[in-house]
Amino acid sequence: MPKYCANLTLLFTELPFLQRFGAAKDAGFDGVEVQFPYDVNAQDIVNALARYELTMVSINCPPPNYTGGEPGWAAVPALQQRFQRDFMRAARYAKTLGAQHLHIMAGVADGPEAEAVYIENLSWAAAQVPKQSLLIEPINRGDMRGYFLHDFDRAARVLKMINAPNVRLLFDAYHAAKITGDVFATWEAMRGIAAHVQVAQTPDRSEPDAGEIDYPAFFEQLAKDGYQGWISGEYKPRGETAAGCQWVT
């Protein structure tokens, strides 16, 4: 059976944050993820998870919310000390929430030095928390200008060089469509290293229903391939969130 997850940073935003957990459960989700939960008391989140019997699937690193600032700095050569300090804070928060995955954001950078720093930082992080699943995600540069990890082949190469069992790929079908133009071929090439899947429709990053990406076929392919992880809705609802959750079956 598929396991469906709601990204509460983007979904149910018509409600106060802590009320989104119950709304997600009512809509058929068994897991949630939050991009940057650090401004909320961790115990309040733990209580909401327990009350609604939800799993915290994923949070992002770095803390706190980077709105208006840089999208991470794991690949930024001048910020290694900051990365290490903030990573440990994020790892502690993830442990408190019981988050299955911690997504490490690369930041704005490019070139061989950035890649070397990225690999060094990810290897260091993997060694600090060997029992915590860490994720890296290719993000298209149309949505996040200058983002270092904007290519799936680069992601695969980085993971191979790190060779750490607790560092794997976050496969976002929306970004795959934007980056390669072929979600199915990209999934086929990357599924062996993927630990988490996110979905949204192109071109407007809306509900994963009718549109450019054939999501019924994609979900069928995930099942056929034996994917056992979560399928997370990380999209911008066209209207009230609950009205667009028919894709959760």
matplotlib code that plots the C-alpha trace (Angstrom):
import matplotlib.pyplot as plt

x = [0.0, 1.3, 2.2, 1.0, 2.6, 1.4, 3.9, 2.4, 4.5, 2.5, -0.7, -3.5, -2.1, -5.6, -5.3, -3.0, 0.1, -0.8, -4.3, -2.8, -1.9, -5.5, -6.6, -3.9, -5.1, -8.7, -7.7, -6.1, -2.5, -0.6, 2.6, 3.6, 6.7, 7.6, 10.3, 11.5, 9.7, 12.3, 10.2, 7.6, 8.1, 9.2, 7.1, 4.0, 4.8, 5.5, 2.1, 0.3, 2.0, 0.9, -2.6, -3.3, -1.1, 1.1, 4.7, 7.1, 8.6, 11.0, 12.4, 14.9, 18.4, 19.5, 17.6, 16.0, 13.7, 15.8, 13.0, 14.7, 18.1, 20.3, 18.8, 21.3, 25.1, 26.3, 28.0, 29.2, 33.0, 33.1, 30.4, 31.7, 31.8, 28.3, 27.1, 28.5, 27.1, 23.6, 23.6, 24.0, 21.2, 18.9, 19.9, 18.9, 15.6, 15.0, 15.7, 13.2, 10.5, 11.3, 11.8, 12.7, 14.6, 16.6, 17.0, 20.3, 20.0, 23.1, 22.7, 23.8, 27.2, 28.9, 32.2, 34.7, 35.4, 31.7, 31.3, 34.4, 33.0, 29.6, 31.0, 33.1, 30.2, 27.8, 30.4, 31.0, 27.3, 26.7, 29.4, 27.9, 24.4, 24.8, 21.3, 19.6, 18.5, 19.9, 18.6, 19.8, 17.4, 18.0, 16.1, 15.5, 17.2, 14.0, 12.5, 15.7, 18.3, 21.9, 21.1, 24.1, 22.3, 20.3, 21.2, 20.3, 23.5, 25.4, 23.4, 24.1, 27.8, 27.9, 26.1, 28.5, 31.5, 30.1, 29.2, 27.3, 24.3, 22.4, 22.6, 20.2, 18.2, 15.0, 13.2, 10.8, 8.8, 8.0, 11.7, 12.5, 10.0, 11.5, 15.1, 15.0, 11.5, 11.0, 9.9, 9.6, 13.1, 14.6, 12.9, 14.1, 17.7, 17.5, 15.1, 17.9, 19.3, 16.0, 14.6, 11.8, 9.4, 7.7, 5.0, 3.4, 2.0, 3.7, 3.9, 2.3, 3.3, -0.3, -2.1, -0.7, -3.8, -4.6, -1.8, 1.5, 2.7, 0.7, 0.5, -1.8, 0.8, 3.7, 2.1, 1.5, 5.2, 6.3, 4.2, 5.5, 9.1, 8.4, 9.0, 8.4, 8.9, 6.5, 4.9, 4.7, 2.4, 4.6, 2.5, 0.6, -3.1, -5.3, -7.9, -8.8, -6.4, -8.9, -10.8, -7.7, -6.8, -8.6, -5.3, -4.7, -6.2]
y = [0.0, 3.5, 5.8, 9.3, 12.4, 16.0, 18.9, 21.2, 24.1, 24.3, 22.4, 23.4, 26.9, 28.2, 26.9, 27.8, 25.5, 23.1, 22.6, 21.4, 18.0, 17.1, 18.3, 16.2, 13.1, 13.8, 14.1, 10.6, 11.3, 9.1, 11.2, 14.9, 16.8, 20.4, 22.3, 24.5, 23.8, 25.4, 28.4, 26.1, 24.5, 20.9, 19.4, 21.0, 19.2, 16.0, 16.3, 16.9, 13.9, 11.7, 13.0, 12.3, 9.2, 10.8, 10.1, 13.1, 12.1, 14.9, 18.3, 20.5, 21.7, 24.4, 26.0, 28.4, 29.1, 30.7, 32.9, 35.9, 34.4, 31.7, 28.2, 26.3, 26.2, 22.6, 23.4, 26.9, 26.8, 29.8, 28.5, 25.1, 26.0, 27.4, 24.3, 22.0, 24.1, 24.4, 20.7, 19.5, 21.8, 20.4, 16.8, 17.3, 18.8, 15.9, 13.4, 15.1, 15.0, 11.4, 12.6, 9.8, 12.0, 15.2, 16.9, 18.8, 21.9, 22.6, 26.3, 28.7, 27.7, 26.0, 24.6, 22.0, 23.6, 23.7, 20.0, 19.1, 21.0, 19.5, 16.0, 16.8, 18.3, 15.4, 12.8, 14.6, 14.8, 11.2, 10.2, 12.4, 10.8, 7.3, 6.3, 9.3, 9.2, 12.2, 13.3, 15.4, 16.8, 18.2, 21.4, 23.1, 26.5, 28.1, 27.8, 28.4, 30.4, 29.3, 26.3, 23.9, 20.6, 21.2, 18.0, 14.3, 13.0, 15.2, 13.9, 10.3, 11.1, 12.8, 9.9, 7.4, 9.4, 9.7, 6.0, 6.4, 4.1, 6.9, 9.5, 9.0, 10.8, 12.8, 12.3, 15.2, 14.4, 18.1, 19.0, 15.9, 17.2, 20.6, 19.4, 16.5, 16.7, 12.9, 11.9, 8.2, 7.9, 9.9, 7.7, 4.6, 5.9, 7.1, 4.7, 2.6, 5.5, 7.1, 7.0, 9.6, 10.8, 14.2, 15.1, 18.2, 18.9, 20.9, 23.7, 25.4, 23.1, 22.3, 19.1, 15.9, 15.2, 15.9, 17.8, 17.3, 14.5, 11.3, 10.7, 7.6, 6.0, 7.2, 5.9, 2.6, 2.5, 3.2, 0.2, -2.0, -1.1, -2.0, 1.5, 1.2, 4.9, 7.8, 9.8, 13.4, 16.1, 19.1, 21.4, 24.7, 23.9, 25.6, 26.4, 24.9, 22.1, 19.4, 19.9, 18.9, 15.7, 13.2, 11.9, 10.4, 6.9]
z = [0.0, -0.8, 2.1, 1.6, 3.2, 3.3, 3.2, 5.8, 4.7, 1.5, 2.3, 4.6, 4.9, 5.3, 8.9, 11.8, 11.7, 14.5, 13.1, 9.8, 11.4, 12.0, 8.6, 7.0, 8.8, 7.8, 4.2, 4.2, 4.9, 7.4, 7.4, 7.2, 6.4, 7.2, 5.4, 8.3, 11.6, 13.8, 14.9, 16.5, 19.9, 19.2, 21.9, 20.4, 17.1, 18.9, 20.7, 17.4, 15.7, 18.6, 18.8, 15.1, 14.8, 12.1, 11.2, 10.7, 7.4, 6.6, 7.6, 5.9, 7.0, 7.6, 10.5, 10.9, 8.0, 5.3, 3.9, 2.5, 2.8, 1.3, 0.3, 2.4, 2.3, 2.2, -1.1, -0.3, 0.3, 2.7, 5.0, 6.1, 9.8, 9.6, 7.9, 10.6, 13.4, 11.8, 10.8, 14.3, 15.5, 12.7, 13.5, 17.2, 16.1, 13.7, 16.4, 18.8, 16.2, 15.1, 11.5, 9.2, 6.8, 7.1, 3.7, 3.4, 1.1, -1.0, -1.5, -4.3, -5.7, -8.7, -9.9, -8.8, -5.4, -4.5, -5.4, -3.3, -0.3, -0.8, -0.8, 2.2, 4.2, 3.3, 4.3, 7.6, 8.3, 7.5, 10.0, 12.7, 12.6, 11.1, 12.1, 10.6, 7.0, 5.0, 1.7, -1.2, -3.8, -7.3, -7.7, -11.0, -11.4, -12.8, -9.3, -7.3, -9.3, -8.9, -6.8, -6.8, -7.1, -10.2, -12.1, -11.4, -12.8, -10.5, -7.6, -8.5, -8.9, -5.5, -3.8, -5.4, -4.1, -0.6, -0.5, 2.8, 3.3, 5.2, 2.4, -0.5, -3.1, -2.7, -6.0, -6.7, -9.8, -10.4, -10.5, -12.6, -15.2, -15.1, -15.3, -17.7, -19.3, -18.7, -15.2, -16.0, -17.6, -14.8, -12.2, -13.9, -13.8, -10.2, -8.4, -7.0, -5.0, -4.1, -0.5, -0.7, -3.4, -3.7, -6.2, -7.8, -11.3, -13.9, -14.9, -11.9, -9.1, -8.2, -7.2, -8.8, -10.8, -14.5, -16.3, -18.0, -15.7, -15.9, -12.1, -12.1, -14.4, -12.2, -9.0, -10.8, -11.8, -8.2, -7.1, -9.9, -8.9, -5.3, -3.9, -0.2, 0.9, 1.3, -1.5, -0.4, -1.8, -2.0, -4.0, -4.1, -3.9, -6.5, -3.8, -0.4, 0.3, 1.2, -2.0, -4.0, -2.1, -4.2, -5.5, -2.0, -2.4]

ax = plt.figure().add_subplot(projection="3d")
ax.plot(x, y, z, "-o")
ax.set_aspect("equal")
plt.show()
